Amino acid sequence: MNFLNHDLQLFSSFQSNGIEMRGAWHMPHFLNDFGYDERTLAGVQKLLDRVKKIGFNTIFIETVNAFTIYKSNCSTVNPRFDFPKSQYGEYEDDYLACFIGEAHKRDLKVHAWTTTMRAGKFVNSLAESLPGTIKPEWLARGYHNEFGLNGKYGELMWLDASNPEVSDYLVRQYQELTAKYDLDGIELDAIRYPVSNLMEVNDSSLVSDFGYTDCALTMFNNNYHYHGDLKTEIVQNQDLKAKWVRFRSHLMTEIVQTSRTVVLEIKPDLP
């Protein structure tokens, strides 16, 4: 018996519920120089016409990446999205409202793609790098006191999940986004620390791990009744490593749960 054909035949006999998502991720303005100038209403319409023609039915639009693409009462708008009042016709100066409204006219769903824990890219100094609404003390720090990974996007900064002000900031951000825009869903991306090799190395010089702020260390010490020097002991102590990983996982889970709760209080059916 050809088991592959048998499995395919069996699979084809399953009843479908008729729900299908054909989604694409979209970074606003990325296609401006390729014939789709989203700084105009006509450019947004042209892009969405193309998306519809290709066969997609859902767009995940990058909405929050440290800065927002909309004017906010709690976050900092990216200067590239601070437009004159007449920029988008009936939508005035609101690029995101324009994008959602025009997408819905074409039966396209729009999900907000948010990079939850990102705090921006470090350039020269914190004063030049941070959005105005993010405080320097909100930043997560690496084992060697670094801000983040220095890779193809530069040195990306991350928020400290242990800081209650960070959690409150994120909750207010999601509340506002949900209440202000007619979204079909919200995606929490980058809901993590940037990297960790803690469980694999036993040499402090090789550690690449994040979350070592005073706030996090104090909270960990209280939760686990720990009284030693964590950064020194953790390198050789597998049990302590496991507790540290578990502690940070719980912090992220709490942010997801709290954000989900406040979003569903406003729009109960939002995925």
PyRosetta script that sets phi, psi and omega in degrees:
from pyrosetta import init, pose_from_sequence

init()
pose = pose_from_sequence("MNFLNHDLQLFSSFQSNGIEMRGAWHMPHFLNDFGYDERTLAGVQKLLDRVKKIGFNTIFIETVNAFTIYKSNCSTVNPRFDFPKSQYGEYEDDYLACFIGEAHKRDLKVHAWTTTMRAGKFVNSLAESLPGTIKPEWLARGYHNEFGLNGKYGELMWLDASNPEVSDYLVRQYQELTAKYDLDGIELDAIRYPVSNLMEVNDSSLVSDFGYTDCALTMFNNNYHYHGDLKTEIVQNQDLKAKWVRFRSHLMTEIVQTSRTVVLEIKPDLP")
pose.set_psi(1, 136.3)
pose.set_omega(1, 174.3)
pose.set_phi(2, -83.8)
pose.set_psi(2, 101.0)
pose.set_omega(2, -173.7)
pose.set_phi(3, -65.9)
pose.set_psi(3, -31.4)
pose.set_omega(3, 178.9)
pose.set_phi(4, -63.7)
pose.set_psi(4, -48.3)
pose.set_omega(4, 177.9)
pose.set_phi(5, -62.6)
pose.set_psi(5, -39.4)
pose.set_omega(5, 179.1)
pose.set_phi(6, -61.4)
pose.set_psi(6, -44.3)
pose.set_omega(6, 179.5)
pose.set_phi(7, -64.8)
pose.set_psi(7, -39.4)
pose.set_omega(7, 178.5)
pose.set_phi(8, -64.3)
pose.set_psi(8, -40.8)
pose.set_omega(8, 178.0)
pose.set_phi(9, -64.4)
pose.set_psi(9, -42.1)
pose.set_omega(9, 178.8)
pose.set_phi(10, -63.5)
pose.set_psi(10, -44.1)
pose.set_omega(10, -179.7)
pose.set_phi(11, -62.8)
pose.set_psi(11, -40.2)
pose.set_omega(11, -178.4)
pose.set_phi(12, -67.7)
pose.set_psi(12, -17.2)
pose.set_omega(12, -180.0)
pose.set_phi(13, -85.7)
pose.set_psi(13, -11.3)
pose.set_omega(13, 180.0)
pose.set_phi(14, -69.2)
pose.set_psi(14, 139.3)
pose.set_omega(14, 179.3)
pose.set_phi(15, -76.7)
pose.set_psi(15, 132.0)
pose.set_omega(15, 178.3)
pose.set_phi(16, -90.3)
pose.set_psi(16, 145.4)
pose.set_omega(16, 178.0)
pose.set_phi(17, -85.9)
pose.set_psi(17, 0.3)
pose.set_omega(17, 173.5)
pose.set_phi(18, 81.2)
pose.set_psi(18, 8.0)
pose.set_omega(18, 179.0)
pose.set_phi(19, -103.0)
pose.set_psi(19, 125.7)
pose.set_omega(19, -178.9)
pose.set_phi(20, -143.1)
pose.set_psi(20, 130.6)
pose.set_omega(20, 175.4)
pose.set_phi(21, -109.4)
pose.set_psi(21, 125.7)
pose.set_omega(21, 172.9)
pose.set_phi(22, -118.6)
pose.set_psi(22, 91.0)
pose.set_omega(22, -169.6)
pose.set_phi(23, -105.9)
pose.set_psi(23, 158.0)
pose.set_omega(23, 176.6)
pose.set_phi(24, -137.5)
pose.set_psi(24, 141.0)
pose.set_omega(24, 173.8)
pose.set_phi(25, -85.6)
pose.set_psi(25, 140.9)
pose.set_omega(25, -177.1)
pose.set_phi(26, -135.6)
pose.set_psi(26, 126.4)
pose.set_omega(26, 173.0)
pose.set_phi(27, -98.6)
pose.set_psi(27, 112.8)
pose.set_omega(27, -176.4)
pose.set_phi(28, -53.3)
pose.set_psi(28, 139.9)
pose.set_omega(28, 177.7)
pose.set_phi(29, 73.4)
pose.set_psi(29, -3.7)
pose.set_omega(29, -178.0)
pose.set_phi(30, -64.5)
pose.set_psi(30, -27.4)
pose.set_omega(30, -176.4)
pose.set_phi(31, -103.7)
pose.set_psi(31, 14.5)
pose.set_omega(31, -178.3)
pose.set_phi(32, -56.5)
pose.set_psi(32, -37.0)
pose.set_omega(32, -176.9)
pose.set_phi(33, -90.9)
pose.set_psi(33, 8.6)
pose.set_omega(33, -179.4)
pose.set_phi(34, -117.9)
pose.set_psi(34, 25.2)
pose.set_omega(34, 175.7)
pose.set_phi(35, 95.1)
pose.set_psi(35, 4.5)
pose.set_omega(35, -179.7)
pose.set_phi(36, -127.7)
pose.set_psi(36, 78.5)
pose.set_omega(36, -175.1)
pose.set_phi(37, -81.6)
pose.set_psi(37, 100.2)
pose.set_omega(37, -176.0)
pose.set_phi(38, -78.9)
pose.set_psi(38, 6.9)
pose.set_omega(38, 173.5)
pose.set_phi(39, -81.3)
pose.set_psi(39, 1.0)
pose.set_omega(39, 177.5)
pose.set_phi(40, -130.9)
pose.set_psi(40, 155.8)
pose.set_omega(40, 176.2)
pose.set_phi(41, -61.2)
pose.set_psi(41, -42.2)
pose.set_omega(41, -179.5)
pose.set_phi(42, -63.1)
pose.set_psi(42, -35.7)
pose.set_omega(42, 179.2)
pose.set_phi(43, -67.9)
pose.set_psi(43, -40.7)
pose.set_omega(43, 176.7)
pose.set_phi(44, -63.6)
pose.set_psi(44, -43.9)
pose.set_omega(44, 179.6)
pose.set_phi(45, -62.9)
pose.set_psi(45, -41.3)
pose.set_omega(45, 179.5)
pose.set_phi(46, -62.9)
pose.set_psi(46, -42.8)
pose.set_omega(46, 179.2)
pose.set_phi(47, -62.7)
pose.set_psi(47, -46.3)
pose.set_omega(47, -176.9)
pose.set_phi(48, -69.5)
pose.set_psi(48, -33.5)
pose.set_omega(48, 173.9)
pose.set_phi(49, -60.1)
pose.set_psi(49, -40.9)
pose.set_omega(49, -179.9)
pose.set_phi(50, -68.2)
pose.set_psi(50, -42.0)
pose.set_omega(50, 177.9)
pose.set_phi(51, -60.0)
pose.set_psi(51, -43.4)
pose.set_omega(51, 178.9)
pose.set_phi(52, -64.7)
pose.set_psi(52, -42.9)
pose.set_omega(52, -177.7)
pose.set_phi(53, -65.0)
pose.set_psi(53, -38.0)
pose.set_omega(53, 179.8)
pose.set_phi(54, -63.9)
pose.set_psi(54, -32.3)
pose.set_omega(54, 177.6)
pose.set_phi(55, 119.8)
pose.set_psi(55, 5.3)
pose.set_omega(55, 175.8)
pose.set_phi(56, -74.7)
pose.set_psi(56, 153.6)
pose.set_omega(56, 174.1)
pose.set_phi(57, -124.7)
pose.set_psi(57, -1.5)
pose.set_omega(57, -178.4)
pose.set_phi(58, -143.9)
pose.set_psi(58, 140.2)
pose.set_omega(58, 176.9)
pose.set_phi(59, -124.5)
pose.set_psi(59, 129.9)
pose.set_omega(59, 172.2)
pose.set_phi(60, -98.7)
pose.set_psi(60, 103.2)
pose.set_omega(60, -174.9)
pose.set_phi(61, -98.3)
pose.set_psi(61, 129.7)
pose.set_omega(61, -179.6)
pose.set_phi(62, -66.4)
pose.set_psi(62, 110.7)
pose.set_omega(62, -171.0)
pose.set_phi(63, -106.1)
pose.set_psi(63, -38.5)
pose.set_omega(63, 179.6)
pose.set_phi(64, -133.7)
pose.set_psi(64, 119.8)
pose.set_omega(64, 171.9)
pose.set_phi(65, -140.6)
pose.set_psi(65, 77.3)
pose.set_omega(65, -170.2)
pose.set_phi(66, 70.7)
pose.set_psi(66, -60.5)
pose.set_omega(66, 170.7)
pose.set_phi(67, -90.3)
pose.set_psi(67, 162.0)
pose.set_omega(67, 177.3)
pose.set_phi(68, -106.4)
pose.set_psi(68, 164.1)
pose.set_omega(68, 174.0)
pose.set_phi(69, -100.8)
pose.set_psi(69, 13.6)
pose.set_omega(69, 178.7)
pose.set_phi(70, -138.7)
pose.set_psi(70, 154.5)
pose.set_omega(70, 178.2)
pose.set_phi(71, -72.2)
pose.set_psi(71, 129.4)
pose.set_omega(71, -170.6)
pose.set_phi(72, -128.6)
pose.set_psi(72, 151.5)
pose.set_omega(72, 175.6)
pose.set_phi(73, -88.6)
pose.set_psi(73, -10.6)
pose.set_omega(73, -177.6)
pose.set_phi(74, -126.5)
pose.set_psi(74, -15.1)
pose.set_omega(74, -179.5)
pose.set_phi(75, -122.5)
pose.set_psi(75, 176.6)
pose.set_omega(75, -177.3)
pose.set_phi(76, -106.8)
pose.set_psi(76, 125.0)
pose.set_omega(76, 179.8)
pose.set_phi(77, -75.2)
pose.set_psi(77, 140.3)
pose.set_omega(77, 173.0)
pose.set_phi(78, -63.8)
pose.set_psi(78, 129.6)
pose.set_omega(78, -177.7)
pose.set_phi(79, -53.9)
pose.set_psi(79, -25.9)
pose.set_omega(79, -179.4)
pose.set_phi(80, -69.4)
pose.set_psi(80, -11.3)
pose.set_omega(80, -178.6)
pose.set_phi(81, -114.9)
pose.set_psi(81, 15.8)
pose.set_omega(81, 177.7)
pose.set_phi(82, -96.3)
pose.set_psi(82, 86.6)
pose.set_omega(82, -169.7)
pose.set_phi(83, -99.5)
pose.set_psi(83, 161.3)
pose.set_omega(83, 171.7)
pose.set_phi(84, -63.6)
pose.set_psi(84, 159.6)
pose.set_omega(84, -174.5)
pose.set_phi(85, -57.9)
pose.set_psi(85, -35.1)
pose.set_omega(85, -172.2)
pose.set_phi(86, -92.7)
pose.set_psi(86, 10.7)
pose.set_omega(86, -171.0)
pose.set_phi(87, -59.7)
pose.set_psi(87, -39.1)
pose.set_omega(87, -171.6)
pose.set_phi(88, -123.1)
pose.set_psi(88, 36.5)
pose.set_omega(88, 174.5)
pose.set_phi(89, 59.2)
pose.set_psi(89, -122.2)
pose.set_omega(89, -177.1)
pose.set_phi(90, -62.7)
pose.set_psi(90, -19.8)
pose.set_omega(90, -179.4)
pose.set_phi(91, -93.0)
pose.set_psi(91, 2.0)
pose.set_omega(91, 179.1)
pose.set_phi(92, 55.1)
pose.set_psi(92, -113.1)
pose.set_omega(92, -174.7)
pose.set_phi(93, -105.0)
pose.set_psi(93, 11.0)
pose.set_omega(93, -170.5)
pose.set_phi(94, -99.0)
pose.set_psi(94, 96.4)
pose.set_omega(94, -179.3)
pose.set_phi(95, -59.4)
pose.set_psi(95, -44.9)
pose.set_omega(95, -176.3)
pose.set_phi(96, -66.0)
pose.set_psi(96, -41.9)
pose.set_omega(96, 177.2)
pose.set_phi(97, -61.8)
pose.set_psi(97, -39.1)
pose.set_omega(97, 177.3)
pose.set_phi(98, -62.8)
pose.set_psi(98, -47.3)
pose.set_omega(98, -177.7)
pose.set_phi(99, -61.4)
pose.set_psi(99, -46.4)
pose.set_omega(99, -179.4)
pose.set_phi(100, -66.5)
pose.set_psi(100, -46.7)
pose.set_omega(100, -178.1)
pose.set_phi(101, -61.1)
pose.set_psi(101, -44.8)
pose.set_omega(101, -179.7)
pose.set_phi(102, -71.3)
pose.set_psi(102, -33.1)
pose.set_omega(102, 175.8)
pose.set_phi(103, -64.4)
pose.set_psi(103, -44.1)
pose.set_omega(103, -179.7)
pose.set_phi(104, -64.8)
pose.set_psi(104, -32.5)
pose.set_omega(104, 175.9)
pose.set_phi(105, -63.0)
pose.set_psi(105, -22.1)
pose.set_omega(105, -178.9)
pose.set_phi(106, -105.7)
pose.set_psi(106, 14.8)
pose.set_omega(106, -179.5)
pose.set_phi(107, 59.7)
pose.set_psi(107, 35.0)
pose.set_omega(107, 174.6)
pose.set_phi(108, -104.9)
pose.set_psi(108, 134.6)
pose.set_omega(108, 176.6)
pose.set_phi(109, -88.4)
pose.set_psi(109, 149.6)
pose.set_omega(109, -178.6)
pose.set_phi(110, -125.9)
pose.set_psi(110, 122.5)
pose.set_omega(110, 174.9)
pose.set_phi(111, -109.3)
pose.set_psi(111, 138.8)
pose.set_omega(111, 176.5)
pose.set_phi(112, -79.5)
pose.set_psi(112, 117.8)
pose.set_omega(112, 175.8)
pose.set_phi(113, -91.6)
pose.set_psi(113, 112.7)
pose.set_omega(113, -176.3)
pose.set_phi(114, -120.9)
pose.set_psi(114, 132.5)
pose.set_omega(114, 176.2)
pose.set_phi(115, -94.4)
pose.set_psi(115, 85.9)
pose.set_omega(115, -163.8)
pose.set_phi(116, -50.8)
pose.set_psi(116, -52.8)
pose.set_omega(116, -170.8)
pose.set_phi(117, -95.3)
pose.set_psi(117, 2.9)
pose.set_omega(117, 178.6)
pose.set_phi(118, -72.7)
pose.set_psi(118, 140.3)
pose.set_omega(118, -179.6)
pose.set_phi(119, -120.4)
pose.set_psi(119, 9.8)
pose.set_omega(119, 179.4)
pose.set_phi(120, 113.6)
pose.set_psi(120, -174.7)
pose.set_omega(120, -179.4)
pose.set_phi(121, -115.4)
pose.set_psi(121, 130.5)
pose.set_omega(121, -178.4)
pose.set_phi(122, -73.6)
pose.set_psi(122, 123.6)
pose.set_omega(122, 177.3)
pose.set_phi(123, -135.3)
pose.set_psi(123, 107.4)
pose.set_omega(123, 175.6)
pose.set_phi(124, 68.8)
pose.set_psi(124, -54.7)
pose.set_omega(124, -178.5)
pose.set_phi(125, -154.4)
pose.set_psi(125, 162.1)
pose.set_omega(125, 177.8)
pose.set_phi(126, -63.9)
pose.set_psi(126, -37.0)
pose.set_omega(126, -179.5)
pose.set_phi(127, -59.3)
pose.set_psi(127, -35.8)
pose.set_omega(127, 179.0)
pose.set_phi(128, -82.8)
pose.set_psi(128, -19.6)
pose.set_omega(128, -168.4)
pose.set_phi(129, -101.5)
pose.set_psi(129, -37.9)
pose.set_omega(129, -171.6)
pose.set_phi(130, -81.6)
pose.set_psi(130, 141.0)
pose.set_omega(130, 167.3)
pose.set_phi(131, -58.8)
pose.set_psi(131, 148.7)
pose.set_omega(131, -175.3)
pose.set_phi(132, -60.2)
pose.set_psi(132, -24.1)
pose.set_omega(132, -176.8)
pose.set_phi(133, -91.4)
pose.set_psi(133, -0.6)
pose.set_omega(133, 177.9)
pose.set_phi(134, -106.8)
pose.set_psi(134, 125.3)
pose.set_omega(134, -178.4)
pose.set_phi(135, -84.8)
pose.set_psi(135, 145.2)
pose.set_omega(135, 177.8)
pose.set_phi(136, -55.6)
pose.set_psi(136, -34.8)
pose.set_omega(136, -179.0)
pose.set_phi(137, -73.4)
pose.set_psi(137, -5.0)
pose.set_omega(137, 176.0)
pose.set_phi(138, -84.6)
pose.set_psi(138, -7.0)
pose.set_omega(138, -172.4)
pose.set_phi(139, -81.4)
pose.set_psi(139, 137.9)
pose.set_omega(139, 170.3)
pose.set_phi(140, -72.1)
pose.set_psi(140, 151.8)
pose.set_omega(140, 177.9)
pose.set_phi(141, -128.8)
pose.set_psi(141, 149.5)
pose.set_omega(141, -179.9)
pose.set_phi(142, -80.4)
pose.set_psi(142, 174.2)
pose.set_omega(142, 180.0)
pose.set_phi(143, -55.8)
pose.set_psi(143, -34.6)
pose.set_omega(143, 179.8)
pose.set_phi(144, -99.6)
pose.set_psi(144, 19.2)
pose.set_omega(144, 177.0)
pose.set_phi(145, 74.2)
pose.set_psi(145, 13.7)
pose.set_omega(145, 178.1)
pose.set_phi(146, -76.4)
pose.set_psi(146, 159.8)
pose.set_omega(146, 179.8)
pose.set_phi(147, -78.7)
pose.set_psi(147, -41.7)
pose.set_omega(147, -176.4)
pose.set_phi(148, -173.5)
pose.set_psi(148, -167.6)
pose.set_omega(148, 179.8)
pose.set_phi(149, -74.4)
pose.set_psi(149, 138.8)
pose.set_omega(149, 176.4)
pose.set_phi(150, -103.8)
pose.set_psi(150, 89.6)
pose.set_omega(150, -175.2)
pose.set_phi(151, -123.9)
pose.set_psi(151, -148.4)
pose.set_omega(151, -175.1)
pose.set_phi(152, -65.6)
pose.set_psi(152, -21.0)
pose.set_omega(152, 178.6)
pose.set_phi(153, -97.7)
pose.set_psi(153, 8.1)
pose.set_omega(153, -174.0)
pose.set_phi(154, 88.1)
pose.set_psi(154, -168.2)
pose.set_omega(154, -179.7)
pose.set_phi(155, -87.3)
pose.set_psi(155, 101.8)
pose.set_omega(155, -178.2)
pose.set_phi(156, -80.5)
pose.set_psi(156, 136.3)
pose.set_omega(156, 178.5)
pose.set_phi(157, -97.7)
pose.set_psi(157, 151.0)
pose.set_omega(157, -175.5)
pose.set_phi(158, -130.8)
pose.set_psi(158, 151.7)
pose.set_omega(158, 179.5)
pose.set_phi(159, -82.8)
pose.set_psi(159, 152.1)
pose.set_omega(159, -179.6)
pose.set_phi(160, -88.9)
pose.set_psi(160, 109.1)
pose.set_omega(160, -175.8)
pose.set_phi(161, -66.9)
pose.set_psi(161, -17.4)
pose.set_omega(161, -178.8)
pose.set_phi(162, -82.3)
pose.set_psi(162, -14.6)
pose.set_omega(162, -175.7)
pose.set_phi(163, -82.4)
pose.set_psi(163, 119.0)
pose.set_omega(163, -178.3)
pose.set_phi(164, -61.7)
pose.set_psi(164, -27.2)
pose.set_omega(164, 177.3)
pose.set_phi(165, -68.6)
pose.set_psi(165, -32.4)
pose.set_omega(165, 176.6)
pose.set_phi(166, -66.8)
pose.set_psi(166, -46.3)
pose.set_omega(166, 178.9)
pose.set_phi(167, -59.4)
pose.set_psi(167, -43.3)
pose.set_omega(167, 178.9)
pose.set_phi(168, -64.2)
pose.set_psi(168, -40.9)
pose.set_omega(168, 178.7)
pose.set_phi(169, -60.3)
pose.set_psi(169, -45.9)
pose.set_omega(169, -179.1)
pose.set_phi(170, -66.2)
pose.set_psi(170, -40.8)
pose.set_omega(170, 179.2)
pose.set_phi(171, -62.0)
pose.set_psi(171, -45.5)
pose.set_omega(171, 179.2)
pose.set_phi(172, -63.5)
pose.set_psi(172, -36.3)
pose.set_omega(172, 178.7)
pose.set_phi(173, -63.1)
pose.set_psi(173, -46.3)
pose.set_omega(173, -179.2)
pose.set_phi(174, -71.5)
pose.set_psi(174, -34.0)
pose.set_omega(174, 175.3)
pose.set_phi(175, -60.6)
pose.set_psi(175, -49.2)
pose.set_omega(175, -178.4)
pose.set_phi(176, -63.1)
pose.set_psi(176, -46.4)
pose.set_omega(176, -178.5)
pose.set_phi(177, -60.2)
pose.set_psi(177, -42.2)
pose.set_omega(177, -179.1)
pose.set_phi(178, -68.6)
pose.set_psi(178, -42.0)
pose.set_omega(178, -176.9)
pose.set_phi(179, -74.8)
pose.set_psi(179, -31.2)
pose.set_omega(179, -171.7)
pose.set_phi(180, -85.4)
pose.set_psi(180, -28.1)
pose.set_omega(180, -171.8)
pose.set_phi(181, -125.8)
pose.set_psi(181, 147.7)
pose.set_omega(181, -177.3)
pose.set_phi(182, -85.3)
pose.set_psi(182, 63.5)
pose.set_omega(182, -177.4)
pose.set_phi(183, -80.5)
pose.set_psi(183, 156.9)
pose.set_omega(183, 177.3)
pose.set_phi(184, -101.8)
pose.set_psi(184, -4.9)
pose.set_omega(184, 179.0)
pose.set_phi(185, 177.0)
pose.set_psi(185, 163.2)
pose.set_omega(185, 177.1)
pose.set_phi(186, -133.4)
pose.set_psi(186, 130.2)
pose.set_omega(186, 178.4)
pose.set_phi(187, -108.8)
pose.set_psi(187, 130.3)
pose.set_omega(187, 175.6)
pose.set_phi(188, -98.6)
pose.set_psi(188, 101.0)
pose.set_omega(188, 177.7)
pose.set_phi(189, -101.1)
pose.set_psi(189, 164.2)
pose.set_omega(189, 179.4)
pose.set_phi(190, 51.5)
pose.set_psi(190, 37.2)
pose.set_omega(190, 177.6)
pose.set_phi(191, -91.5)
pose.set_psi(191, 73.8)
pose.set_omega(191, -171.1)
pose.set_phi(192, -170.7)
pose.set_psi(192, 176.5)
pose.set_omega(192, 165.0)
pose.set_phi(193, -88.7)
pose.set_psi(193, 157.0)
pose.set_omega(193, -170.3)
pose.set_phi(194, -65.2)
pose.set_psi(194, -36.0)
pose.set_omega(194, -175.8)
pose.set_phi(195, -167.7)
pose.set_psi(195, 159.2)
pose.set_omega(195, 171.7)
pose.set_phi(196, -159.1)
pose.set_psi(196, 126.5)
pose.set_omega(196, 170.6)
pose.set_phi(197, -116.9)
pose.set_psi(197, 19.0)
pose.set_omega(197, -171.0)
pose.set_phi(198, -55.6)
pose.set_psi(198, -39.9)
pose.set_omega(198, -175.1)
pose.set_phi(199, -73.8)
pose.set_psi(199, -15.2)
pose.set_omega(199, -173.9)
pose.set_phi(200, -103.0)
pose.set_psi(200, -12.6)
pose.set_omega(200, -174.7)
pose.set_phi(201, -119.5)
pose.set_psi(201, 153.9)
pose.set_omega(201, 178.3)
pose.set_phi(202, -129.6)
pose.set_psi(202, 22.0)
pose.set_omega(202, 179.9)
pose.set_phi(203, -125.6)
pose.set_psi(203, 119.5)
pose.set_omega(203, -175.0)
pose.set_phi(204, -58.4)
pose.set_psi(204, -30.8)
pose.set_omega(204, -179.1)
pose.set_phi(205, -69.4)
pose.set_psi(205, -17.9)
pose.set_omega(205, -177.6)
pose.set_phi(206, -99.2)
pose.set_psi(206, -6.8)
pose.set_omega(206, -175.5)
pose.set_phi(207, -67.4)
pose.set_psi(207, 129.4)
pose.set_omega(207, 171.1)
pose.set_phi(208, -126.1)
pose.set_psi(208, 100.2)
pose.set_omega(208, -170.6)
pose.set_phi(209, -156.4)
pose.set_psi(209, 152.5)
pose.set_omega(209, -170.7)
pose.set_phi(210, -131.6)
pose.set_psi(210, 158.0)
pose.set_omega(210, 176.2)
pose.set_phi(211, 115.4)
pose.set_psi(211, 11.5)
pose.set_omega(211, -173.0)
pose.set_phi(212, -88.2)
pose.set_psi(212, 65.7)
pose.set_omega(212, 175.5)
pose.set_phi(213, -102.4)
pose.set_psi(213, 162.6)
pose.set_omega(213, 177.5)
pose.set_phi(214, -58.9)
pose.set_psi(214, -39.7)
pose.set_omega(214, -179.3)
pose.set_phi(215, -62.1)
pose.set_psi(215, -47.0)
pose.set_omega(215, -178.5)
pose.set_phi(216, -66.8)
pose.set_psi(216, -43.1)
pose.set_omega(216, -178.1)
pose.set_phi(217, -65.9)
pose.set_psi(217, -39.4)
pose.set_omega(217, 177.6)
pose.set_phi(218, -64.8)
pose.set_psi(218, -44.0)
pose.set_omega(218, 179.6)
pose.set_phi(219, -64.0)
pose.set_psi(219, -42.0)
pose.set_omega(219, 178.6)
pose.set_phi(220, -62.7)
pose.set_psi(220, -46.7)
pose.set_omega(220, 179.8)
pose.set_phi(221, -57.6)
pose.set_psi(221, -41.7)
pose.set_omega(221, -179.9)
pose.set_phi(222, -69.5)
pose.set_psi(222, -41.9)
pose.set_omega(222, -177.2)
pose.set_phi(223, -68.3)
pose.set_psi(223, -35.9)
pose.set_omega(223, -175.3)
pose.set_phi(224, -110.0)
pose.set_psi(224, 9.3)
pose.set_omega(224, 178.5)
pose.set_phi(225, 51.5)
pose.set_psi(225, 44.9)
pose.set_omega(225, -177.7)
pose.set_phi(226, -98.9)
pose.set_psi(226, 138.0)
pose.set_omega(226, -174.9)
pose.set_phi(227, -129.1)
pose.set_psi(227, 11.1)
pose.set_omega(227, -178.4)
pose.set_phi(228, -95.9)
pose.set_psi(228, -166.7)
pose.set_omega(228, 175.6)
pose.set_phi(229, -95.0)
pose.set_psi(229, 96.5)
pose.set_omega(229, -171.6)
pose.set_phi(230, -59.4)
pose.set_psi(230, -44.8)
pose.set_omega(230, -175.5)
pose.set_phi(231, -65.3)
pose.set_psi(231, -28.1)
pose.set_omega(231, 177.3)
pose.set_phi(232, -81.1)
pose.set_psi(232, -46.3)
pose.set_omega(232, -173.3)
pose.set_phi(233, -76.5)
pose.set_psi(233, -30.6)
pose.set_omega(233, -171.0)
pose.set_phi(234, -65.2)
pose.set_psi(234, -25.6)
pose.set_omega(234, -176.5)
pose.set_phi(235, -61.3)
pose.set_psi(235, -36.0)
pose.set_omega(235, -176.6)
pose.set_phi(236, -108.4)
pose.set_psi(236, -5.1)
pose.set_omega(236, -172.4)
pose.set_phi(237, -107.0)
pose.set_psi(237, 102.3)
pose.set_omega(237, -176.4)
pose.set_phi(238, -64.9)
pose.set_psi(238, -36.7)
pose.set_omega(238, 179.0)
pose.set_phi(239, -65.3)
pose.set_psi(239, -41.0)
pose.set_omega(239, 178.5)
pose.set_phi(240, -66.9)
pose.set_psi(240, -38.4)
pose.set_omega(240, 175.9)
pose.set_phi(241, -58.1)
pose.set_psi(241, -47.1)
pose.set_omega(241, -178.4)
pose.set_phi(242, -61.9)
pose.set_psi(242, -39.7)
pose.set_omega(242, 179.2)
pose.set_phi(243, -66.9)
pose.set_psi(243, -39.5)
pose.set_omega(243, 179.6)
pose.set_phi(244, -64.8)
pose.set_psi(244, -42.4)
pose.set_omega(244, 177.7)
pose.set_phi(245, -64.2)
pose.set_psi(245, -43.2)
pose.set_omega(245, 179.9)
pose.set_phi(246, -64.5)
pose.set_psi(246, -42.1)
pose.set_omega(246, 179.6)
pose.set_phi(247, -58.1)
pose.set_psi(247, -47.4)
pose.set_omega(247, -178.4)
pose.set_phi(248, -70.9)
pose.set_psi(248, -34.2)
pose.set_omega(248, 176.6)
pose.set_phi(249, -62.0)
pose.set_psi(249, -40.4)
pose.set_omega(249, 178.9)
pose.set_phi(250, -65.1)
pose.set_psi(250, -37.7)
pose.set_omega(250, 178.3)
pose.set_phi(251, -60.6)
pose.set_psi(251, -45.3)
pose.set_omega(251, 179.7)
pose.set_phi(252, -65.9)
pose.set_psi(252, -40.8)
pose.set_omega(252, 179.2)
pose.set_phi(253, -61.6)
pose.set_psi(253, -40.3)
pose.set_omega(253, 179.0)
pose.set_phi(254, -63.4)
pose.set_psi(254, -39.1)
pose.set_omega(254, 178.2)
pose.set_phi(255, -64.9)
pose.set_psi(255, -42.7)
pose.set_omega(255, 178.0)
pose.set_phi(256, -62.0)
pose.set_psi(256, -47.5)
pose.set_omega(256, -177.8)
pose.set_phi(257, -63.0)
pose.set_psi(257, -43.6)
pose.set_omega(257, -179.1)
pose.set_phi(258, -66.9)
pose.set_psi(258, -43.2)
pose.set_omega(258, 179.4)
pose.set_phi(259, -63.4)
pose.set_psi(259, -42.6)
pose.set_omega(259, 179.0)
pose.set_phi(260, -61.2)
pose.set_psi(260, -42.1)
pose.set_omega(260, -178.5)
pose.set_phi(261, -62.4)
pose.set_psi(261, -46.6)
pose.set_omega(261, -177.2)
pose.set_phi(262, -69.1)
pose.set_psi(262, -34.4)
pose.set_omega(262, 178.2)
pose.set_phi(263, -65.8)
pose.set_psi(263, -45.2)
pose.set_omega(263, -176.6)
pose.set_phi(264, -72.6)
pose.set_psi(264, -22.5)
pose.set_omega(264, 173.8)
pose.set_phi(265, -65.5)
pose.set_psi(265, -30.4)
pose.set_omega(265, -179.9)
pose.set_phi(266, -87.9)
pose.set_psi(266, -44.6)
pose.set_omega(266, -179.9)
pose.set_phi(267, -133.2)
pose.set_psi(267, 90.4)
pose.set_omega(267, -173.7)
pose.set_phi(268, -58.8)
pose.set_psi(268, -25.8)
pose.set_omega(268, -175.8)
pose.set_phi(269, -97.5)
pose.set_psi(269, 5.2)
pose.set_omega(269, -177.1)
pose.set_phi(270, -74.7)
pose.set_psi(270, 128.4)
pose.set_omega(270, 179.2)
pose.set_phi(271, -76.6)
pose.dump_pdb("model.pdb")
